[in-house]
Amino acid sequence: MIRSDGYDLWLSYEYPDTREAEQYAGLLRTAAVAGGSGILDSAAEELERALPRLCGGSYAGKVLRGTESVSAPDLLAAPYRLLPAAVKDRAGPGTVPKGDGFRIVSSFARGCPRILITSGTDRGILYGTFAFLRIMQLGLPVTALSVTDSPKIGWRMLDHWDNPDGSIERGYAGKSLWKWDELPGTVDPRYADYARACASIGLNCSVLNNVNAAPGILSPAYLEKIRALAGVFRRYGITVFLSVNFASPVLLGKLPTADPLDDRVRQWWKNKADEIYRYIPDFGGFLVKADSEGQAGPYAYGRTHADGANMLAEALAPHGGIVVWRAFVYGQGETDRAKKAYADFRPLDGKFADTVAVQVKNGPIDFQPREPVHPLFGAMERTTLFMELQATQEYLGQEKHIVYLAPMWKEILDFDVNGGTGKRLTVGGIVS
């Protein structure tokens, strides 16, 4: 059944006109997803969900998985490493992009699939599957495809401002999706729907909680709940992150200080990181809001943002986690909020650990529908920078105006931080 209430978003797979559906049905009688993993299973499930709708109601095709085989399926989705030599040649040697990139190619050579979706990673197979189904949704021909695409940014993250009590900071559309009171015993099917929607547009990370973080999110009781969510998200290539309160060693660990250079504090965070990874082996890392709007941070101890971020990075390093440290900082009494982040972070360029990313908002002031590009993007050449874009009512017209954010975001990404005076360097180039 296709829902008419919008819940399916862009994944309803309403098939095109009858003629196109019949053409698709004739071309895609058999499909197979090679290999075995949760992500590849998700790709197979997507084909099982979409093909009957896009090929018309009489479609009788089947999607084979993993150990099942077919001599030459009409559609094959398979990691490049598993392809027979002849099929690799049809894909085009050297044309499969690195990382989570994918290739979609049509072929009518004997012994080859009519449509091949391949990638170097399972996640890339899932992205390629969604991309192929988008082509079908648009009613476009699939007999002469040669598509190569790859994400330009490694960490594609959706940050939630959800609180443990179910409320959402700046929330205007109900309560949190995460039902903490039910987890881990009851895992709502909507969690998979959420992860599926995220994966369909290439998102690969989710920060579950508000940057004004409650320290209890790091307690064993909540880690059990987060483990259940991570298990759902993993099948869609989504890595879980958590926002953490910098004062957690005091508020949760009962230490007398949260000084990032205190050995007791450093050990507390190392122990906590070890604990988190026992629950969630593929945990992504921490997002931190510190020394801003009343949130605790290293300034209380005469330390810098780099001191605080590097201490957390040291705790996560043995597990491969990263720290995302927000550069949106200001407090009461600031005479010039617009320059605060630049003044605080510019002198620290090159002092952050390699596994720290400084997350910079698109502009220097909060909730401005139009504002200049943040000057930090052209001022921290030796620091990894992420860009923060907010899809909140403050940018969406407060339910009074119709606003489409993509052109504004593109304008920011295309902005030349050198102002045309030297080699062109865009914000998009910096954050990628």
C-alpha positions as a LaTeX table, in Angstrom:
\begin{tabular}{lrrr}
\hline
Residue & $x$ (\AA) & $y$ (\AA) & $z$ (\AA) \\
\hline
Met1 & 0.00 & 0.00 & 0.00 \\
Ile2 & 1.19 & 3.52 & $-0.84$ \\
Arg3 & 0.42 & 5.87 & 2.02 \\
Ser4 & $-1.14$ & 9.20 & 1.10 \\
Asp5 & $-0.29$ & 11.04 & 4.32 \\
Gly6 & 3.27 & 11.90 & 3.31 \\
Tyr7 & 4.88 & 9.51 & 5.79 \\
Asp8 & 6.81 & 7.73 & 3.02 \\
Leu9 & 8.45 & 11.03 & 2.01 \\
Trp10 & 10.14 & 10.59 & $-1.39$ \\
Leu11 & 10.23 & 6.80 & $-0.98$ \\
Ser12 & 6.62 & 5.98 & $-1.85$ \\
Tyr13 & 7.73 & 4.59 & $-5.25$ \\
Glu14 & 4.56 & 5.50 & $-7.07$ \\
Tyr15 & 5.18 & 3.98 & $-10.47$ \\
Pro16 & 5.26 & 6.08 & $-13.64$ \\
Asp17 & 2.75 & 5.70 & $-16.47$ \\
Thr18 & 1.72 & 2.23 & $-17.60$ \\
Arg19 & 4.02 & 2.17 & $-20.64$ \\
Glu20 & 7.14 & 2.91 & $-18.60$ \\
Ala21 & 6.13 & 0.44 & $-15.90$ \\
Glu22 & 5.74 & $-2.27$ & $-18.53$ \\
Gln23 & 9.16 & $-1.47$ & $-19.97$ \\
Tyr24 & 10.77 & $-1.70$ & $-16.54$ \\
Ala25 & 8.97 & $-4.97$ & $-15.81$ \\
Gly26 & 10.26 & $-6.49$ & $-19.04$ \\
Leu27 & 13.84 & $-5.44$ & $-18.34$ \\
Leu28 & 14.03 & $-6.33$ & $-14.64$ \\
Arg29 & 12.55 & $-9.79$ & $-14.31$ \\
Thr30 & 15.35 & $-10.98$ & $-12.02$ \\
Ala31 & 17.43 & $-9.05$ & $-9.52$ \\
Ala32 & 20.17 & $-10.09$ & $-7.13$ \\
Val33 & 22.15 & $-8.50$ & $-4.31$ \\
Ala34 & 25.46 & $-10.29$ & $-3.83$ \\
Gly35 & 27.27 & $-10.57$ & $-0.52$ \\
Gly36 & 26.04 & $-10.78$ & 3.02 \\
Ser37 & 25.72 & $-7.89$ & 5.47 \\
Gly38 & 23.02 & $-5.89$ & 7.17 \\
Ile39 & 23.54 & $-2.99$ & 4.75 \\
Leu40 & 23.29 & $-5.25$ & 1.70 \\
Asp41 & 20.14 & $-6.78$ & 3.17 \\
Ser42 & 18.72 & $-3.25$ & 3.37 \\
Ala43 & 19.53 & $-2.73$ & $-0.32$ \\
Ala44 & 17.73 & $-5.97$ & $-1.18$ \\
Glu45 & 14.72 & $-4.97$ & 0.92 \\
Glu46 & 14.57 & $-1.63$ & $-0.88$ \\
Leu47 & 14.46 & $-3.38$ & $-4.24$ \\
Glu48 & 11.78 & $-5.76$ & $-2.94$ \\
Arg49 & 9.74 & $-2.79$ & $-1.79$ \\
Ala50 & 10.24 & $-0.62$ & $-4.87$ \\
Leu51 & 10.29 & $-2.87$ & $-7.94$ \\
Pro52 & 6.70 & $-4.17$ & $-7.66$ \\
Arg53 & 5.48 & $-0.57$ & $-7.41$ \\
Leu54 & 7.66 & 0.89 & $-10.16$ \\
Cys55 & 7.11 & $-2.03$ & $-12.54$ \\
Gly56 & 3.34 & $-2.11$ & $-12.16$ \\
Gly57 & 0.93 & $-4.19$ & $-10.15$ \\
Ser58 & 1.45 & $-7.36$ & $-12.18$ \\
Tyr59 & 5.20 & $-7.52$ & $-11.59$ \\
Ala60 & 6.26 & $-11.04$ & $-10.60$ \\
Gly61 & 10.02 & $-10.60$ & $-10.35$ \\
Lys62 & 12.14 & $-11.76$ & $-7.46$ \\
Val63 & 15.13 & $-10.31$ & $-5.62$ \\
Leu64 & 17.74 & $-12.92$ & $-4.75$ \\
Arg65 & 20.16 & $-12.35$ & $-1.89$ \\
Gly66 & 23.57 & $-13.40$ & $-0.68$ \\
Thr67 & 24.13 & $-17.11$ & $-1.22$ \\
Glu68 & 21.24 & $-17.39$ & $-3.69$ \\
Ser69 & 22.46 & $-17.18$ & $-7.24$ \\
Val70 & 21.25 & $-16.61$ & $-10.76$ \\
Ser71 & 23.39 & $-17.05$ & $-13.87$ \\
Ala72 & 22.91 & $-13.53$ & $-15.22$ \\
Pro73 & 20.33 & $-11.44$ & $-13.36$ \\
Asp74 & 18.78 & $-8.51$ & $-15.11$ \\
Leu75 & 19.80 & $-6.31$ & $-12.18$ \\
Leu76 & 22.84 & $-7.04$ & $-10.04$ \\
Ala77 & 23.88 & $-4.99$ & $-7.01$ \\
Ala78 & 27.25 & $-6.23$ & $-5.79$ \\
Pro79 & 30.46 & $-4.97$ & $-4.18$ \\
Tyr80 & 33.18 & $-4.63$ & $-6.81$ \\
Arg81 & 35.34 & $-7.22$ & $-5.05$ \\
Leu82 & 32.70 & $-9.90$ & $-5.69$ \\
Leu83 & 32.22 & $-9.27$ & $-9.41$ \\
Pro84 & 33.38 & $-11.83$ & $-11.98$ \\
Ala85 & 36.17 & $-10.56$ & $-14.22$ \\
Ala86 & 33.90 & $-10.15$ & $-17.25$ \\
Val87 & 31.45 & $-8.05$ & $-15.28$ \\
Lys88 & 34.27 & $-5.92$ & $-13.86$ \\
Asp89 & 35.33 & $-5.19$ & $-17.44$ \\
Arg90 & 31.80 & $-4.06$ & $-18.26$ \\
Ala91 & 31.76 & $-1.80$ & $-15.20$ \\
Gly92 & 34.86 & $-0.10$ & $-16.57$ \\
Pro93 & 38.19 & $-0.77$ & $-14.84$ \\
Gly94 & 39.19 & 2.10 & $-12.60$ \\
Thr95 & 35.82 & 3.81 & $-12.87$ \\
Val96 & 34.40 & 2.74 & $-9.52$ \\
Pro97 & 35.02 & 5.67 & $-7.16$ \\
Lys98 & 36.69 & 5.27 & $-3.81$ \\
Gly99 & 34.88 & 5.22 & $-0.49$ \\
Asp100 & 31.10 & 5.17 & $-0.61$ \\
Gly101 & 30.92 & 6.15 & $-4.27$ \\
Phe102 & 29.08 & 3.91 & $-6.72$ \\
Arg103 & 28.72 & 3.09 & $-10.39$ \\
Ile104 & 25.54 & 2.19 & $-12.28$ \\
Val105 & 26.01 & 0.86 & $-15.81$ \\
Ser106 & 23.77 & $-0.79$ & $-18.40$ \\
Ser107 & 25.07 & $-3.69$ & $-20.48$ \\
Phe108 & 23.53 & $-6.19$ & $-22.88$ \\
Ala109 & 26.61 & $-8.36$ & $-23.25$ \\
Arg110 & 26.09 & $-12.09$ & $-22.87$ \\
Gly111 & 26.74 & $-13.31$ & $-19.35$ \\
Cys112 & 26.45 & $-9.83$ & $-17.83$ \\
Pro113 & 23.59 & $-8.21$ & $-15.93$ \\
Arg114 & 21.54 & $-5.68$ & $-17.85$ \\
Ile115 & 21.92 & $-3.24$ & $-14.97$ \\
Leu116 & 24.93 & $-3.31$ & $-12.65$ \\
Ile117 & 25.17 & $-1.36$ & $-9.38$ \\
Thr118 & 28.61 & $-1.65$ & $-7.83$ \\
Ser119 & 30.80 & 0.06 & $-5.24$ \\
Gly120 & 33.86 & $-0.51$ & $-3.13$ \\
Thr121 & 31.71 & $-0.54$ & 0.02 \\
Asp122 & 28.41 & $-2.02$ & 1.13 \\
Arg123 & 27.21 & 1.47 & 1.99 \\
Gly124 & 27.97 & 2.54 & $-1.58$ \\
Ile125 & 25.80 & $-0.33$ & $-2.85$ \\
Leu126 & 22.91 & 0.99 & $-0.76$ \\
Tyr127 & 23.42 & 4.53 & $-2.08$ \\
Gly128 & 23.62 & 3.21 & $-5.64$ \\
Thr129 & 20.40 & 1.27 & $-5.14$ \\
Phe130 & 18.58 & 4.39 & $-4.00$ \\
Ala131 & 20.04 & 6.33 & $-6.94$ \\
Phe132 & 18.87 & 3.70 & $-9.44$ \\
Leu133 & 15.37 & 3.70 & $-7.97$ \\
Arg134 & 15.29 & 7.51 & $-8.25$ \\
Ile135 & 15.96 & 7.13 & $-11.97$ \\
Met136 & 12.99 & 4.79 & $-12.21$ \\
Gln137 & 10.81 & 7.12 & $-10.15$ \\
Leu138 & 11.50 & 9.85 & $-12.70$ \\
Gly139 & 10.40 & 7.54 & $-15.50$ \\
Leu140 & 13.78 & 7.75 & $-17.24$ \\
Pro141 & 15.23 & 5.08 & $-19.55$ \\
Val142 & 17.52 & 2.53 & $-17.90$ \\
Thr143 & 18.93 & 0.87 & $-21.03$ \\
Ala144 & 21.95 & 3.16 & $-21.52$ \\
Leu145 & 23.04 & 4.11 & $-18.03$ \\
Ser146 & 26.56 & 5.17 & $-17.14$ \\
Val147 & 26.36 & 6.85 & $-13.76$ \\
Thr148 & 29.29 & 7.48 & $-11.43$ \\
Asp149 & 28.72 & 9.37 & $-8.21$ \\
Ser150 & 30.27 & 9.70 & $-4.79$ \\
Pro151 & 29.75 & 11.75 & $-1.63$ \\
Lys152 & 31.97 & 14.82 & $-1.53$ \\
Ile153 & 32.00 & 15.03 & 2.28 \\
Gly154 & 33.07 & 12.14 & 4.48 \\
Trp155 & 30.95 & 12.87 & 7.56 \\
Arg156 & 27.36 & 13.62 & 6.56 \\
Met157 & 25.71 & 14.19 & 9.87 \\
Leu158 & 22.21 & 14.99 & 11.11 \\
Asp159 & 22.30 & 16.65 & 14.55 \\
His160 & 19.20 & 16.35 & 16.72 \\
Trp161 & 18.29 & 18.74 & 19.52 \\
Asp162 & 16.29 & 16.08 & 21.36 \\
Asn163 & 16.25 & 15.84 & 25.15 \\
Pro164 & 15.88 & 12.71 & 27.32 \\
Asp165 & 12.44 & 13.86 & 28.52 \\
Gly166 & 11.12 & 13.75 & 24.95 \\
Ser167 & 11.14 & 17.49 & 24.39 \\
Ile168 & 13.04 & 19.10 & 21.50 \\
Glu169 & 14.86 & 22.40 & 21.78 \\
Arg170 & 13.42 & 24.78 & 19.17 \\
Gly171 & 11.02 & 21.97 & 18.33 \\
Tyr172 & 7.78 & 22.86 & 16.55 \\
Ala173 & 6.48 & 19.49 & 15.40 \\
Gly174 & 5.79 & 17.30 & 18.37 \\
Lys175 & 8.04 & 15.30 & 20.63 \\
Ser176 & 11.24 & 13.40 & 20.05 \\
Leu177 & 11.29 & 10.42 & 17.72 \\
Trp178 & 13.29 & 8.52 & 20.34 \\
Lys179 & 11.04 & 6.88 & 22.92 \\
Trp180 & 13.59 & 6.59 & 25.69 \\
Asp181 & 11.03 & 5.26 & 28.15 \\
Glu182 & 10.35 & 2.26 & 25.88 \\
Leu183 & 13.92 & 1.49 & 24.84 \\
Pro184 & 15.66 & $-0.92$ & 24.77 \\
Gly185 & 12.76 & $-3.35$ & 25.21 \\
Thr186 & 10.53 & $-1.86$ & 22.51 \\
Val187 & 12.17 & $-0.76$ & 19.27 \\
Asp188 & 9.70 & 1.36 & 17.31 \\
Pro189 & 9.58 & 0.53 & 13.56 \\
Arg190 & 9.86 & 4.25 & 12.89 \\
Tyr191 & 13.55 & 4.10 & 13.81 \\
Ala192 & 14.20 & 1.99 & 10.72 \\
Asp193 & 12.04 & 4.34 & 8.64 \\
Tyr194 & 14.15 & 7.26 & 9.87 \\
Ala195 & 17.44 & 5.50 & 9.10 \\
Arg196 & 16.18 & 4.47 & 5.68 \\
Ala197 & 15.22 & 8.04 & 4.80 \\
Cys198 & 18.62 & 9.31 & 5.98 \\
Ala199 & 20.48 & 6.70 & 3.93 \\
Ser200 & 18.43 & 7.50 & 0.84 \\
Ile201 & 19.98 & 10.99 & 0.71 \\
Gly202 & 23.47 & 9.88 & 1.71 \\
Leu203 & 23.54 & 10.75 & 5.41 \\
Asn204 & 25.86 & 8.47 & 7.35 \\
Cys205 & 25.87 & 9.87 & 10.91 \\
Ser206 & 23.25 & 10.81 & 13.48 \\
Val207 & 23.78 & 12.76 & 16.70 \\
Leu208 & 20.90 & 11.60 & 18.86 \\
Asn209 & 20.69 & 14.31 & 21.50 \\
Asn210 & 20.75 & 18.03 & 22.12 \\
Val211 & 24.06 & 19.91 & 22.22 \\
Asn212 & 22.84 & 21.34 & 25.55 \\
Ala213 & 23.47 & 17.82 & 26.73 \\
Ala214 & 22.12 & 16.12 & 29.83 \\
Pro215 & 25.04 & 14.21 & 31.40 \\
Gly216 & 22.82 & 11.20 & 32.06 \\
Ile217 & 22.95 & 10.31 & 28.36 \\
Leu218 & 26.30 & 8.65 & 29.17 \\
Ser219 & 24.90 & 6.46 & 31.95 \\
Pro220 & 24.72 & 2.67 & 31.47 \\
Ala221 & 20.92 & 2.84 & 31.40 \\
Tyr222 & 20.97 & 5.16 & 28.38 \\
Leu223 & 23.86 & 3.36 & 26.69 \\
Glu224 & 21.66 & 0.24 & 26.67 \\
Lys225 & 18.97 & 2.24 & 24.88 \\
Ile226 & 21.44 & 3.77 & 22.44 \\
Arg227 & 22.83 & 0.34 & 21.64 \\
Ala228 & 19.36 & $-0.70$ & 20.47 \\
Leu229 & 19.10 & 2.35 & 18.20 \\
Ala230 & 22.60 & 1.78 & 16.83 \\
Gly231 & 21.62 & $-1.76$ & 15.91 \\
Val232 & 18.81 & $-0.43$ & 13.74 \\
Phe233 & 20.85 & 2.37 & 12.17 \\
Arg234 & 23.81 & 0.11 & 11.38 \\
Arg235 & 21.81 & $-1.72$ & 8.71 \\
Tyr236 & 21.52 & 1.58 & 6.83 \\
Gly237 & 25.12 & 2.68 & 7.24 \\
Ile238 & 24.28 & 5.24 & 9.94 \\
Thr239 & 26.88 & 5.78 & 12.67 \\
Val240 & 25.68 & 7.01 & 16.07 \\
Phe241 & 27.21 & 10.05 & 17.78 \\
Leu242 & 26.33 & 11.65 & 21.12 \\
Ser243 & 26.42 & 15.23 & 22.34 \\
Val244 & 28.23 & 15.32 & 25.67 \\
Asn245 & 28.26 & 17.75 & 28.57 \\
Phe246 & 31.81 & 18.92 & 29.23 \\
Ala247 & 31.12 & 18.87 & 32.97 \\
Ser248 & 30.14 & 15.18 & 32.94 \\
Pro249 & 33.13 & 14.14 & 35.12 \\
Val250 & 31.67 & 16.38 & 37.85 \\
Leu251 & 27.95 & 15.85 & 37.25 \\
Leu252 & 28.09 & 12.14 & 36.48 \\
Gly253 & 31.46 & 11.00 & 37.79 \\
Lys254 & 31.44 & 13.03 & 41.04 \\
Leu255 & 34.95 & 14.39 & 40.43 \\
Pro256 & 35.75 & 17.80 & 41.93 \\
Thr257 & 36.81 & 19.21 & 38.55 \\
Ala258 & 36.37 & 18.89 & 34.79 \\
Asp259 & 39.77 & 20.47 & 34.02 \\
Pro260 & 40.88 & 18.87 & 30.73 \\
Leu261 & 44.51 & 18.78 & 31.87 \\
Asp262 & 43.74 & 17.03 & 35.16 \\
Asp263 & 44.83 & 13.38 & 35.03 \\
Arg264 & 41.72 & 12.24 & 36.90 \\
Val265 & 39.47 & 13.90 & 34.35 \\
Arg266 & 41.40 & 12.50 & 31.42 \\
Gln267 & 41.18 & 9.01 & 32.88 \\
Trp268 & 37.46 & 9.40 & 33.53 \\
Trp269 & 36.82 & 10.19 & 29.87 \\
Lys270 & 39.04 & 7.29 & 28.76 \\
Asn271 & 37.09 & 4.92 & 30.98 \\
Lys272 & 33.81 & 6.32 & 29.70 \\
Ala273 & 34.91 & 5.93 & 26.08 \\
Asp274 & 35.91 & 2.32 & 26.75 \\
Glu275 & 32.48 & 1.72 & 28.27 \\
Ile276 & 30.63 & 3.27 & 25.33 \\
Tyr277 & 32.50 & 1.14 & 22.81 \\
Arg278 & 31.67 & $-2.01$ & 24.74 \\
Tyr279 & 28.03 & $-1.17$ & 24.11 \\
Ile280 & 28.46 & 0.26 & 20.59 \\
Pro281 & 31.63 & $-0.99$ & 18.86 \\
Asp282 & 31.15 & 1.30 & 15.85 \\
Phe283 & 30.30 & 4.42 & 17.87 \\
Gly284 & 31.25 & 7.58 & 15.97 \\
Gly285 & 32.28 & 10.01 & 18.70 \\
Phe286 & 31.25 & 13.17 & 20.55 \\
Leu287 & 29.66 & 16.46 & 19.54 \\
Val288 & 30.47 & 19.21 & 22.05 \\
Lys289 & 29.03 & 22.62 & 22.81 \\
Ala290 & 31.33 & 24.23 & 25.36 \\
Asp291 & 31.71 & 27.70 & 26.88 \\
Ser292 & 28.63 & 28.95 & 25.08 \\
Glu293 & 25.22 & 30.02 & 26.35 \\
Gly294 & 25.99 & 28.81 & 29.85 \\
Gln295 & 27.36 & 25.40 & 28.89 \\
Ala296 & 30.44 & 24.23 & 30.77 \\
Gly297 & 33.79 & 24.28 & 29.03 \\
Pro298 & 37.55 & 24.50 & 29.46 \\
Tyr299 & 37.55 & 28.28 & 30.01 \\
Ala300 & 36.46 & 27.75 & 33.62 \\
Tyr301 & 39.88 & 26.18 & 34.25 \\
Gly302 & 41.97 & 28.62 & 32.25 \\
Arg303 & 42.23 & 26.20 & 29.33 \\
Thr304 & 41.50 & 26.58 & 25.62 \\
His305 & 39.00 & 24.96 & 23.29 \\
Ala306 & 41.90 & 22.96 & 21.86 \\
Asp307 & 42.79 & 21.66 & 25.33 \\
Gly308 & 39.23 & 20.45 & 25.84 \\
Ala309 & 38.79 & 18.94 & 22.40 \\
Asn310 & 42.16 & 17.20 & 22.40 \\
Met311 & 41.48 & 15.62 & 25.79 \\
Leu312 & 38.30 & 14.03 & 24.43 \\
Ala313 & 40.07 & 13.04 & 21.23 \\
Glu314 & 42.70 & 11.21 & 23.28 \\
Ala315 & 39.97 & 9.20 & 25.00 \\
Leu316 & 38.31 & 8.23 & 21.70 \\
Ala317 & 41.49 & 7.64 & 19.69 \\
Pro318 & 42.03 & 3.94 & 20.57 \\
His319 & 38.56 & 3.22 & 19.20 \\
Gly320 & 38.71 & 5.33 & 16.05 \\
Gly321 & 36.20 & 7.93 & 17.23 \\
Ile322 & 36.28 & 11.65 & 16.48 \\
Val323 & 35.39 & 14.85 & 18.30 \\
Val324 & 33.19 & 17.48 & 16.67 \\
Trp325 & 33.68 & 20.73 & 18.61 \\
Arg326 & 31.21 & 23.52 & 17.91 \\
Ala327 & 32.62 & 26.97 & 17.19 \\
Phe328 & 29.30 & 28.66 & 17.95 \\
Val329 & 30.33 & 30.37 & 21.19 \\
Tyr330 & 29.09 & 33.39 & 23.02 \\
Gly331 & 27.87 & 34.39 & 26.46 \\
Gln332 & 25.90 & 37.14 & 28.12 \\
Gly333 & 27.49 & 40.56 & 28.02 \\
Glu334 & 29.33 & 40.05 & 24.74 \\
Thr335 & 29.79 & 43.42 & 23.06 \\
Asp336 & 30.23 & 41.93 & 19.59 \\
Arg337 & 28.85 & 38.42 & 19.21 \\
Ala338 & 29.72 & 38.31 & 15.52 \\
Lys339 & 33.46 & 38.24 & 16.17 \\
Lys340 & 33.46 & 35.92 & 19.22 \\
Ala341 & 34.08 & 32.62 & 17.41 \\
Tyr342 & 36.77 & 34.14 & 15.21 \\
Ala343 & 38.54 & 35.70 & 18.18 \\
Asp344 & 38.44 & 32.46 & 20.17 \\
Phe345 & 39.29 & 29.93 & 17.46 \\
Arg346 & 41.54 & 31.69 & 14.95 \\
Pro347 & 44.56 & 31.69 & 17.33 \\
Leu348 & 44.10 & 27.92 & 17.82 \\
Asp349 & 44.56 & 26.99 & 14.16 \\
Gly350 & 46.84 & 23.97 & 13.96 \\
Lys351 & 46.54 & 23.15 & 17.66 \\
Phe352 & 43.66 & 20.68 & 17.40 \\
Ala353 & 44.32 & 16.94 & 17.18 \\
Asp354 & 43.89 & 15.27 & 13.80 \\
Thr355 & 40.73 & 13.53 & 15.05 \\
Val356 & 39.06 & 16.83 & 16.01 \\
Ala357 & 36.80 & 18.75 & 13.64 \\
Val358 & 35.73 & 22.29 & 14.50 \\
Gln359 & 32.09 & 22.71 & 13.48 \\
Val360 & 31.44 & 26.22 & 12.17 \\
Lys361 & 27.98 & 27.61 & 11.49 \\
Asn362 & 27.31 & 29.01 & 8.03 \\
Gly363 & 27.38 & 32.52 & 9.50 \\
Pro364 & 28.74 & 34.14 & 12.66 \\
Ile365 & 25.40 & 34.95 & 14.36 \\
Asp366 & 22.54 & 32.63 & 15.29 \\
Phe367 & 19.20 & 32.43 & 13.47 \\
Gln368 & 19.80 & 35.05 & 10.77 \\
Pro369 & 17.86 & 34.27 & 7.58 \\
Arg370 & 20.56 & 36.12 & 5.63 \\
Glu371 & 24.09 & 36.81 & 6.82 \\
Pro372 & 27.69 & 36.81 & 5.58 \\
Val373 & 29.67 & 33.59 & 5.35 \\
His374 & 31.54 & 32.81 & 8.57 \\
Pro375 & 35.10 & 34.22 & 8.36 \\
Leu376 & 36.56 & 31.16 & 10.11 \\
Phe377 & 36.17 & 29.22 & 6.85 \\
Gly378 & 39.03 & 31.21 & 5.36 \\
Ala379 & 41.14 & 31.44 & 8.49 \\
Met380 & 41.90 & 27.91 & 9.73 \\
Glu381 & 44.01 & 26.24 & 7.07 \\
Arg382 & 45.54 & 23.69 & 9.47 \\
Thr383 & 42.29 & 22.60 & 11.15 \\
Thr384 & 39.59 & 20.22 & 9.94 \\
Leu385 & 36.35 & 22.18 & 9.63 \\
Phe386 & 32.78 & 20.95 & 9.45 \\
Met387 & 29.95 & 23.27 & 8.42 \\
Glu388 & 26.75 & 23.47 & 10.45 \\
Leu389 & 23.51 & 24.24 & 8.63 \\
Gln390 & 20.28 & 24.45 & 10.58 \\
Ala391 & 16.89 & 23.40 & 9.25 \\
Thr392 & 14.81 & 25.13 & 11.93 \\
Gln393 & 11.82 & 27.45 & 11.85 \\
Glu394 & 14.14 & 30.41 & 12.42 \\
Tyr395 & 15.36 & 29.77 & 8.87 \\
Leu396 & 12.11 & 28.41 & 7.48 \\
Gly397 & 9.86 & 31.44 & 7.83 \\
Gln398 & 8.33 & 30.67 & 11.24 \\
Glu399 & 5.34 & 29.03 & 9.52 \\
Lys400 & 4.47 & 32.39 & 7.93 \\
His401 & 6.64 & 32.36 & 4.80 \\
Ile402 & 7.55 & 29.61 & 2.35 \\
Val403 & 11.31 & 29.14 & 2.38 \\
Tyr404 & 13.52 & 26.80 & 0.36 \\
Leu405 & 16.93 & 26.53 & 1.99 \\
Ala406 & 18.91 & 24.75 & $-0.73$ \\
Pro407 & 19.78 & 27.90 & $-2.76$ \\
Met408 & 21.11 & 29.62 & 0.37 \\
Trp409 & 23.16 & 26.58 & 1.32 \\
Lys410 & 24.54 & 26.35 & $-2.21$ \\
Glu411 & 25.46 & 30.03 & $-2.14$ \\
Ile412 & 27.49 & 29.41 & 1.03 \\
Leu413 & 29.19 & 26.29 & $-0.32$ \\
Asp414 & 30.14 & 28.11 & $-3.54$ \\
Phe415 & 31.51 & 31.18 & $-1.73$ \\
Asp416 & 35.17 & 31.94 & $-2.56$ \\
Val417 & 36.92 & 32.68 & 0.75 \\
Asn418 & 39.78 & 34.33 & $-1.17$ \\
Gly419 & 37.39 & 36.88 & $-2.61$ \\
Gly420 & 38.68 & 36.40 & $-6.13$ \\
Thr421 & 42.12 & 37.74 & $-5.18$ \\
Gly422 & 43.96 & 34.45 & $-5.45$ \\
Lys423 & 43.39 & 30.79 & $-6.16$ \\
Arg424 & 39.67 & 30.03 & $-5.91$ \\
Leu425 & 38.89 & 28.26 & $-2.64$ \\
Thr426 & 35.25 & 27.66 & $-1.83$ \\
Val427 & 33.64 & 26.82 & 1.49 \\
Gly428 & 32.52 & 23.56 & $-0.10$ \\
Gly429 & 36.11 & 22.77 & $-0.99$ \\
Ile430 & 37.23 & 23.44 & 2.57 \\
Val431 & 34.66 & 21.25 & 4.30 \\
Ser432 & 35.11 & 18.40 & 1.81 \\
\hline
\end{tabular}
